[in-house]
Amino acid sequence: MPTQPSSVWQREWQAFWLAVGFLTRVPMLVRIDYTPALMSQSSVYFPLVGLLLGASYAALFSLVSALWPTLVCLLLVLCFHLWLTGTFHEDGLADSVDALGGGYTVADRLRIMKDSRIGTYGSVALFLALGLKVALLVAVEHIWLALLVSPCIARLAPLVLMRGLRYVTDPDTSKSRPVAEHFSTTRLIAAIAFVVMVCIALTPWAPSLPLAALVSVGLVFLAWGRALKADLGGYTGDALGASVVFCELVLLLWLSASSTHM
């Protein structure tokens, strides 16, 4: 029997809230009929969740900017971001860098990546990434715009990696398996279309934003994806999280450079 339209919309609504619950600490406010297929379906909403996160960051910055200097406000926004997302992607960055920096074989790297402890490589990478992010935001002309759009664009990067590489983590112990499994080109195209529309809508404030988005996602896919293929043979859930952090930094580098040369 064909699926009823109301059932389709209900599944999409559940998939959206599943994406919210997966990427943030926000409680899911609807009943979820969880299946691995629904979890995979939810991945198309990652950029939308990123846009909602960005809207909350931009709103908080606008509120506190009347009270404190820019640097203080950005540190407050960063604290809010880390709390709201549970340092989800930052944890992936630290684990990935620890694994690729400290492992000599694929088995070693995967083992290190699953270790809950953070090592020297991961600590340094996390410190530099957070520090660079704040420094770049200070240099951007429209800080609210960077806060708004960077989480949205960055959450496209893991979707591109999922289509370009194979999944290598032990499927029985991975939390990301349902997201990666059966991820389709159709969902990727829908996510790309959404990000493109967001970028076009914001071009009055940043005319080069569509190109910046393309370059940031493309560079992360080429550089990070190449490193993952060479050192792991594919991607893991932690590696996907790291790609979000890398993509944000590349995008902010572009936006800050554009602001400097205006």
Buried (B, 14 or more C-beta within 10 A) or exposed (E): EEEEEEEEEBBBEBBBBBBBBBBBEBEBEEEBEEEEEBBBBBBBBBBBBBBBBBBBBBBBBEEBBEEEEBEEBBBBBBEBBBEBBEBBBBBBBBBBBBBBBBBEEBEEBBEBBBEEEBBEBBEBBBEEBBEBBBEBBBBBBBBBBBBBBBBBBBBBBBBBBBEBBEBBBEEEEBEBBBBBBEBBEEBBEBBBEBBBEBBEEBEEEBEBBBEBBBBBBBBBBEEBBEEBBEBBEBBBBBBBBBBBBBBBBBBBBBBBBBBEEE
